[in-house]
Amino acid sequence: MPAVKPVVKLLQHTGNPEQTVAVAAKLCYSDATIEELAQGLTEESTAKFIKRLASMGHASPVEHASFTFGIEGVSRAFLAQITRHRIASFSVKSQRYVSATEKFNYIVPPAIAELGDDAVKEFEEQMETMRCWYADWQERLGGKGEKSNEDARFVLPNASETKMVLTMNARELLHFFNLRCCYRAQWEIREVAWQMLKLVSEVAPNLFANAGPNCLGGVCPEGPKCCGNQALVKQMKSEMNK
């Protein structure tokens, strides 16, 4: 029954995502064929045009590039947050079809870990207690199987690990990073967001050159709720862009 941490992998993405976006955008302003537009693009001209799109605020062509991630080591609390981003596709590990009796992983919040070994031990004991509650209800409801799992799971905590495959287009990712890379976002989804941003920046650096929280572009818009971490955020982004 181990504690786990977030792990994100980029499983798949649109081939030549930046060129795809550039072709889609140029098509709006040209009577050339799509093949002619693609052949006329170099790496340098594509990068230049992507930056121009961003400055113009012409965002619809960015939707033609999509990215699929595998995400593990996250909590059911995380699931409740990320599914609020509705312009996305999710496939999630089921608590109905997958029993938690033998393999019950969970997430230990950093704030609890920082309290020391005794606090972590207490938390782990509480997780084990809930796993036992689950196993007891599972048995009383008919043994292992989806019928008993679907009701026994009601005693499982938000700390329970889940896994998912997630697909977003680049425009939605920019919006997601804007909100979730911010230090006012909850720690777990923020950590996942930064991992995702690092991965997509490696394959589409121009598309995501300015991706991240609002404070990267100037003054934090949160007013009195500002986290005060603007310098740290800019340093993290600068290191990512190297």
C-alpha positions in Angstrom: 0.0 0.0 0.0 2.7 2.5 -1.0 2.5 6.3 -1.3 3.0 7.6 -4.8 3.8 10.8 -6.6 2.6 12.4 -9.9 4.2 11.1 -13.1 3.3 12.5 -16.5 4.3 11.1 -19.9 3.6 12.6 -23.3 2.1 9.6 -25.1 1.3 11.1 -28.5 0.9 14.4 -30.3 0.0 15.9 -33.7 2.8 15.3 -36.1 4.7 18.6 -36.7 2.4 20.5 -34.4 3.8 23.9 -35.1 3.8 23.5 -38.9 0.2 22.2 -38.7 -0.9 25.3 -36.8 1.0 27.6 -39.2 -0.6 26.0 -42.3 -4.0 26.3 -40.8 -3.5 30.0 -40.0 -1.9 30.9 -43.3 -4.9 29.2 -45.1 -7.1 31.9 -43.6 -5.2 34.6 -45.5 -4.1 32.9 -48.8 -5.6 31.3 -51.9 -2.7 28.9 -52.2 -3.3 25.2 -51.9 -2.6 23.5 -48.6 0.3 21.6 -50.1 1.8 24.9 -51.4 1.5 26.5 -48.0 3.2 23.5 -46.2 6.0 23.4 -48.8 6.7 27.1 -48.3 7.3 26.8 -44.6 10.8 26.5 -43.1 11.5 25.9 -39.4 12.4 29.6 -39.2 9.4 30.9 -41.0 7.1 28.6 -39.0 8.5 29.9 -35.7 8.1 33.5 -36.8 4.5 32.9 -37.9 3.6 31.2 -34.6 4.9 34.2 -32.7 2.9 36.5 -35.0 -0.3 34.5 -34.3 0.2 34.9 -30.6 0.7 38.7 -30.9 -2.5 38.9 -33.0 -4.5 36.8 -30.6 -5.6 34.6 -33.5 -6.0 31.4 -31.4 -8.3 29.2 -33.4 -5.6 27.6 -35.6 -3.8 26.5 -32.4 -6.6 24.1 -31.8 -5.4 21.9 -34.7 -2.5 20.6 -32.6 -3.4 18.1 -29.9 -1.4 16.3 -27.2 -2.1 13.1 -25.3 -0.7 12.4 -21.8 -0.5 9.5 -19.5 -0.9 10.6 -15.9 -0.3 8.4 -12.8 0.3 8.9 -9.1 -2.5 11.5 -8.7 -5.4 11.6 -6.3 -9.2 11.4 -6.8 -9.1 15.0 -5.4 -6.9 15.9 -8.5 -9.5 14.1 -10.7 -12.2 16.4 -9.5 -10.1 19.5 -10.4 -8.8 18.5 -13.8 -12.1 17.4 -15.2 -13.4 21.0 -14.7 -11.3 21.6 -17.9 -14.1 20.4 -20.1 -12.5 20.9 -23.5 -10.5 17.7 -23.1 -10.9 14.0 -23.3 -10.4 11.7 -20.3 -10.1 8.0 -19.8 -9.8 7.2 -16.1 -9.1 4.1 -14.0 -12.4 2.9 -12.6 -13.0 2.3 -8.9 -16.0 0.1 -10.0 -14.1 -2.4 -12.2 -10.7 -2.3 -10.4 -10.6 -3.5 -6.8 -8.6 -1.5 -4.2 -8.2 -4.4 -1.8 -4.8 -5.7 -2.8 -3.3 -2.6 -4.4 -4.4 0.5 -2.7 -2.0 3.3 -3.5 -2.5 6.8 -2.1 -1.0 10.3 -2.1 0.6 11.9 1.0 0.1 15.7 0.8 3.5 17.5 1.2 2.1 19.6 4.1 1.6 16.3 6.0 5.0 14.9 5.0 6.6 18.2 6.3 5.2 17.5 9.8 7.6 14.6 10.1 7.8 10.8 10.3 5.2 10.5 13.1 2.6 12.4 11.1 3.3 10.4 8.0 3.0 7.2 10.0 -0.4 8.3 11.4 -1.6 9.2 7.9 -0.5 5.8 6.6 -2.3 4.0 9.4 -5.5 6.0 8.6 -5.1 4.9 5.0 -4.8 1.3 6.0 -7.9 1.6 8.2 -9.9 2.8 5.3 -8.6 0.0 3.1 -9.8 -2.4 5.7 -13.2 -0.7 5.8 -13.3 -1.1 2.0 -12.4 -4.8 2.1 -15.0 -5.4 4.8 -17.8 -3.8 2.9 -16.7 -5.5 -0.3 -17.0 -8.9 1.4 -20.3 -8.0 3.0 -21.7 -6.9 -0.3 -20.9 -10.1 -2.1 -17.1 -10.4 -2.5 -14.9 -9.0 -5.2 -16.5 -7.7 -8.4 -18.0 -4.6 -9.8 -21.3 -5.0 -7.9 -19.6 -4.9 -4.5 -16.9 -2.5 -5.6 -19.3 0.2 -6.7 -20.7 0.6 -3.1 -17.6 -0.4 -1.1 -15.7 2.5 -2.7 -17.8 5.0 -0.9 -15.4 4.7 2.1 -12.3 5.3 0.1 -10.5 8.7 0.7 -9.8 11.5 -1.8 -6.1 10.5 -1.3 -6.7 7.3 -3.3 -4.5 7.1 -6.4 -6.0 7.3 -9.8 -4.6 7.1 -13.4 -5.7 8.6 -16.6 -5.1 9.3 -20.3 -5.8 12.9 -21.1 -6.0 14.7 -24.5 -6.1 18.4 -24.9 -5.6 20.7 -27.9 -2.9 23.3 -27.7 -5.3 26.2 -27.2 -6.9 24.5 -24.2 -3.5 23.6 -22.9 -2.5 27.3 -23.0 -5.6 28.1 -20.9 -4.9 25.2 -18.6 -1.3 26.3 -18.0 -2.4 29.9 -17.5 -4.6 28.8 -14.5 -2.8 25.7 -13.1 0.8 26.7 -13.3 0.0 29.6 -11.0 1.1 29.2 -7.4 -2.5 29.9 -6.2 -3.5 26.6 -7.8 -3.6 23.5 -5.6 -0.1 21.9 -5.3 -1.0 18.6 -7.0 -2.5 20.0 -10.2 0.2 22.6 -10.3 2.9 20.0 -10.2 1.2 18.0 -13.0 0.7 21.2 -15.1 4.4 22.1 -14.9 5.3 18.5 -15.9 2.9 18.8 -18.9 4.3 22.2 -19.9 7.9 20.9 -19.9 6.9 18.0 -22.1 5.0 20.0 -24.7 7.7 22.7 -24.7 10.2 20.1 -25.9 8.1 19.3 -29.0 6.5 22.6 -29.7 8.7 25.3 -28.1 7.3 28.2 -30.1 3.7 27.3 -29.4 4.3 27.3 -25.7 7.0 29.9 -25.4 4.8 32.2 -23.4 2.7 29.5 -21.7 2.3 29.7 -17.9 0.6 31.9 -15.3 -0.4 35.5 -16.1 2.5 36.9 -14.0 5.0 35.8 -16.7 3.6 38.6 -18.9 3.8 41.3 -16.3 1.9 42.2 -13.2 0.0 39.5 -11.4 -3.8 40.0 -11.9 -4.7 38.4 -8.5 -4.4 41.7 -6.6 -4.3 41.1 -2.8 -4.4 37.4 -3.4 -1.1 37.4 -5.2 1.1 34.5 -4.2 4.3 36.6 -4.3 6.2 33.9 -6.2 6.5 35.8 -9.5 10.3 35.7 -9.5 10.3 31.9 -8.8 7.8 31.3 -11.6 9.9 33.3 -14.1 13.0 31.5 -13.1 11.3 28.1 -13.6 10.0 29.1 -17.0 13.5 30.5 -18.0 15.2 27.3 -17.1 12.6 25.3 -19.0 13.2 27.4 -22.2 16.9 26.9 -22.2 
